[in-house]
Amino acid sequence: MTELNQLHALMIKSSVIKNIIPLSRLIDFCTTSPETTNLTYASSVFETIDSPSVYIWNSMIRGYSNSPKQDKALIFYQEMLREGHSPDHFTFPYVLKACSVLRDVKFGRCVHGFVVKTGFVVNMYVSTCLLHMYMCCGEVECGLKVFEGVPKWNVVGWGSLVSGFVSNNRFRDAIEVFSEMERHGVKVNETVMVDLLVACGRFKDVERGKWFHGLLKELGFDPFLQSVVRLLYISKGLLLSLSTSSATKQ
């Protein structure tokens, strides 16, 4: 903080403070710092700017969405709209992340409406964040509507659907998503595999769990996932079954 104060003082003294570019970089630094106290400092610098750009608004929203004070990200978003600025494809993911953490589905729905109004619903990243927000808030059906409204998803979007089902205890649905991914020609990644294995464990689908275990070996995923599989079987008292299955395939 001392260095920041000195830098800010130097900017004021040299009249650089009137230039929005150095100020935006200062705010950017403050909002990406792991020290949340710098967000307060960033806010004080922000208040000195007569007409903040969308980039600066996004920096403030991003900073607070990544902090323990996610509610302030929503406040900055509202102020941004009141000032007449139009959010972009960077703004919405930060705001939706805050909604997800706060479980504020009411605010999230308002953001969703604005996303549709401004045409950003076609943006894959924004739609993925919408899907994630609804799933985090327990609004599975709303999440499914978002998913069904996008004609083609990448593996990240499919992964959000799987993890959303798992977090809402819809384990059968999570497992069945894998078949849909195959049908659409989407290859699973490690994150999706972990969620599928968790779903198998919670749903007590031993046979499917063994099948996914075999697929892990076939695809050559990180050995870390092997330990996840082992924990899956241990948690269900099925370690012997896993060992027998592995020995049979060797």
C-alpha positions as CSV (number, residue, x, y, z in Angstrom):
1,M,0.0,0.0,0.0
2,T,2.9,2.4,0.8
3,E,4.2,2.0,-2.7
4,L,0.8,2.6,-4.2
5,N,0.4,5.8,-2.2
6,Q,3.8,7.0,-3.4
7,L,3.0,6.2,-7.0
8,H,-0.4,7.9,-6.8
9,A,1.2,11.0,-5.2
10,L,3.8,11.1,-7.9
11,M,1.1,10.9,-10.6
12,I,-0.7,13.8,-9.0
13,K,2.5,15.9,-8.7
14,S,3.5,15.3,-12.3
15,S,-0.1,16.0,-13.6
16,V,-0.3,12.5,-15.0
17,I,-3.3,12.1,-12.8
18,K,-5.3,13.9,-15.6
19,N,-4.5,11.1,-18.0
20,I,-7.0,8.3,-17.8
21,I,-4.6,5.6,-19.2
22,P,-2.2,5.6,-16.2
23,L,-5.2,5.8,-13.8
24,S,-6.8,2.8,-15.5
25,R,-3.5,0.8,-15.1
26,L,-3.3,1.8,-11.5
27,I,-6.9,0.6,-10.9
28,D,-6.2,-2.6,-12.9
29,F,-3.2,-3.3,-10.6
30,C,-5.2,-2.7,-7.5
31,T,-8.1,-4.9,-8.5
32,T,-5.9,-7.8,-9.5
33,S,-3.9,-7.7,-6.3
34,P,-4.5,-10.5,-3.8
35,E,-4.7,-7.9,-1.0
36,T,-8.4,-7.0,-0.8
37,T,-7.4,-3.7,1.0
38,N,-6.2,-2.5,-2.4
39,L,-9.8,-2.6,-3.7
40,T,-10.7,0.2,-1.3
41,Y,-7.8,2.2,-2.7
42,A,-8.9,1.4,-6.2
43,S,-12.3,2.7,-5.3
44,S,-10.8,6.0,-4.1
45,V,-8.9,6.4,-7.3
46,F,-12.0,5.5,-9.3
47,E,-13.9,8.3,-7.7
48,T,-11.4,10.8,-9.0
49,I,-12.2,9.9,-12.7
50,D,-14.8,12.1,-14.3
51,S,-15.8,9.7,-17.0
52,P,-14.6,6.1,-16.4
53,S,-14.4,3.9,-19.5
54,V,-16.1,0.5,-19.7
55,Y,-12.7,-1.0,-19.2
56,I,-12.3,0.8,-15.9
57,W,-15.8,-0.2,-14.8
58,N,-15.0,-3.8,-15.7
59,S,-11.8,-3.6,-13.6
60,M,-13.7,-2.6,-10.5
61,I,-16.5,-5.2,-11.1
62,R,-13.9,-7.9,-11.7
63,G,-11.9,-7.0,-8.6
64,Y,-14.9,-7.2,-6.3
65,S,-16.3,-10.3,-8.0
66,N,-13.0,-12.0,-7.1
67,S,-13.0,-10.8,-3.5
68,P,-15.1,-11.6,-0.4
69,K,-17.1,-8.5,-1.2
70,Q,-19.0,-9.8,-4.2
71,D,-22.0,-7.6,-3.4
72,K,-20.0,-4.5,-4.3
73,A,-19.5,-6.0,-7.8
74,L,-23.3,-5.8,-8.2
75,I,-23.3,-2.3,-6.8
76,F,-20.7,-1.1,-9.4
77,Y,-22.7,-2.9,-12.1
78,Q,-25.8,-1.0,-11.2
79,E,-23.9,2.3,-11.1
80,M,-22.4,1.6,-14.5
81,L,-25.9,1.2,-15.9
82,R,-27.1,4.4,-14.2
83,E,-24.2,6.3,-15.7
84,G,-25.4,5.2,-19.2
85,H,-22.5,2.8,-20.0
86,S,-23.2,-0.4,-21.9
87,P,-21.8,-3.6,-20.4
88,D,-19.8,-5.8,-22.8
89,H,-18.9,-9.5,-22.9
90,F,-16.3,-9.0,-20.2
91,T,-18.8,-7.3,-17.8
92,F,-21.4,-10.0,-17.7
93,P,-19.2,-12.9,-16.6
94,Y,-17.9,-10.9,-13.7
95,V,-21.4,-9.9,-12.5
96,L,-22.7,-13.4,-13.0
97,K,-19.9,-14.8,-11.0
98,A,-20.8,-12.6,-8.1
99,C,-24.5,-13.6,-8.4
100,S,-23.3,-17.3,-8.3
101,V,-21.3,-16.9,-5.1
102,L,-24.1,-14.8,-3.5
103,R,-26.8,-17.2,-4.7
104,D,-28.6,-14.1,-5.8
105,V,-30.8,-15.5,-8.6
106,K,-33.1,-12.5,-8.6
107,F,-30.3,-10.2,-9.6
108,G,-29.0,-12.9,-11.9
109,R,-32.3,-13.0,-13.8
110,C,-32.1,-9.2,-14.3
111,V,-28.6,-9.6,-15.7
112,H,-29.9,-12.5,-17.9
113,G,-32.6,-10.2,-19.3
114,F,-30.0,-7.5,-20.1
115,V,-27.8,-10.1,-21.8
116,V,-30.6,-11.1,-24.1
117,K,-31.5,-7.5,-24.7
118,T,-28.0,-6.6,-25.8
119,G,-27.5,-9.7,-27.9
120,F,-24.6,-11.2,-25.8
121,V,-26.6,-14.4,-25.2
122,V,-24.9,-15.7,-28.4
123,N,-21.5,-15.3,-26.7
124,M,-20.4,-18.8,-25.5
125,Y,-18.6,-17.6,-22.4
126,V,-21.5,-15.4,-21.3
127,S,-24.0,-18.2,-21.8
128,T,-21.8,-20.6,-19.8
129,C,-21.7,-18.1,-17.0
130,L,-25.5,-17.8,-17.1
131,L,-25.8,-21.6,-17.0
132,H,-23.4,-21.8,-14.0
133,M,-25.2,-19.0,-12.2
134,Y,-28.6,-20.8,-12.4
135,M,-27.1,-24.1,-11.4
136,C,-25.4,-22.5,-8.4
137,C,-28.6,-21.0,-7.3
138,G,-30.5,-24.3,-7.6
139,E,-32.5,-23.2,-10.6
140,V,-31.8,-26.3,-12.7
141,E,-34.7,-25.8,-15.1
142,C,-33.7,-22.2,-15.8
143,G,-30.2,-23.5,-16.4
144,L,-31.5,-26.1,-18.8
145,K,-33.4,-23.5,-20.8
146,V,-30.1,-21.5,-21.2
147,F,-28.4,-24.7,-22.3
148,E,-31.1,-25.6,-24.8
149,G,-31.0,-22.1,-26.3
150,V,-27.4,-22.5,-27.5
151,P,-27.2,-24.6,-30.7
152,K,-23.6,-25.8,-30.1
153,W,-21.6,-26.0,-26.9
154,N,-18.0,-26.6,-26.2
155,V,-16.7,-28.9,-23.5
156,V,-16.7,-26.1,-20.9
157,G,-20.4,-25.6,-21.4
158,W,-21.1,-29.3,-21.2
159,G,-18.9,-29.5,-18.1
160,S,-21.0,-26.8,-16.4
161,L,-24.1,-28.8,-17.1
162,V,-22.6,-31.9,-15.6
163,S,-21.2,-30.1,-12.5
164,G,-24.6,-28.3,-12.2
165,F,-26.5,-31.6,-12.1
166,V,-24.0,-33.0,-9.5
167,S,-24.2,-30.0,-7.2
168,N,-28.0,-30.3,-7.3
169,N,-28.0,-34.0,-6.6
170,R,-29.3,-35.0,-10.0
171,F,-26.6,-37.7,-10.4
172,R,-28.5,-39.8,-13.0
173,D,-28.9,-36.7,-15.2
174,A,-25.2,-35.9,-14.9
175,I,-24.2,-39.4,-16.0
176,E,-26.6,-39.3,-18.9
177,V,-25.0,-36.1,-20.2
178,F,-21.9,-38.1,-21.2
179,S,-23.9,-40.0,-23.8
180,E,-25.2,-36.7,-25.2
181,M,-21.6,-35.3,-25.3
182,E,-20.6,-38.4,-27.3
183,R,-23.5,-38.0,-29.7
184,H,-22.5,-34.4,-30.3
185,G,-18.9,-35.3,-30.9
186,V,-17.6,-33.5,-27.8
187,K,-14.6,-35.0,-26.0
188,V,-14.5,-35.0,-22.2
189,N,-11.8,-33.3,-20.3
190,E,-10.4,-34.1,-16.8
191,T,-12.8,-31.8,-15.0
192,V,-15.8,-33.4,-16.6
193,M,-14.4,-36.9,-15.8
194,V,-14.1,-36.0,-12.1
195,D,-17.7,-34.8,-11.9
196,L,-18.9,-37.9,-13.7
197,L,-17.0,-40.1,-11.3
198,V,-18.5,-38.2,-8.3
199,A,-22.0,-38.7,-9.9
200,C,-21.3,-42.5,-10.2
201,G,-20.2,-42.6,-6.6
202,R,-23.2,-40.7,-5.2
203,F,-25.7,-42.6,-7.5
204,K,-24.0,-45.9,-6.6
205,D,-23.6,-46.7,-10.2
206,V,-20.7,-49.1,-9.8
207,E,-20.7,-50.5,-13.3
208,R,-20.7,-47.1,-15.0
209,G,-18.0,-46.1,-12.5
210,K,-15.8,-49.0,-13.7
211,W,-16.5,-48.1,-17.3
212,F,-15.4,-44.5,-16.7
213,H,-12.3,-45.9,-14.9
214,G,-11.4,-47.9,-18.0
215,L,-12.0,-44.8,-20.2
216,L,-9.6,-42.8,-18.0
217,K,-6.8,-45.3,-18.7
218,E,-7.7,-45.5,-22.4
219,L,-7.5,-41.7,-22.8
220,G,-4.4,-41.4,-20.7
221,F,-5.6,-38.7,-18.3
222,D,-3.5,-37.4,-15.4
223,P,-2.7,-40.0,-12.7
224,F,-4.4,-37.7,-10.2
225,L,-7.7,-38.9,-11.5
226,Q,-6.7,-42.5,-10.7
227,S,-6.7,-41.5,-7.0
228,V,-10.1,-39.9,-7.5
229,V,-11.4,-43.2,-8.8
230,R,-9.8,-45.1,-5.9
231,L,-11.5,-42.7,-3.4
232,L,-14.8,-43.2,-5.2
233,Y,-14.6,-47.0,-4.7
234,I,-13.2,-46.7,-1.1
235,S,-16.2,-44.5,-0.2
236,K,-18.6,-47.2,-1.3
237,G,-16.5,-50.1,0.2
238,L,-15.7,-51.3,-3.3
239,L,-11.9,-51.1,-3.4
240,L,-11.7,-54.9,-3.9
241,S,-14.0,-54.6,-6.8
242,L,-11.8,-52.0,-8.4
243,S,-8.7,-54.0,-7.8
244,T,-10.3,-57.1,-9.3
245,S,-11.5,-55.1,-12.3
246,S,-8.0,-53.6,-12.9
247,A,-6.3,-57.0,-12.6
248,T,-8.7,-58.6,-15.1
249,K,-7.9,-56.0,-17.7
250,Q,-4.1,-56.3,-17.4
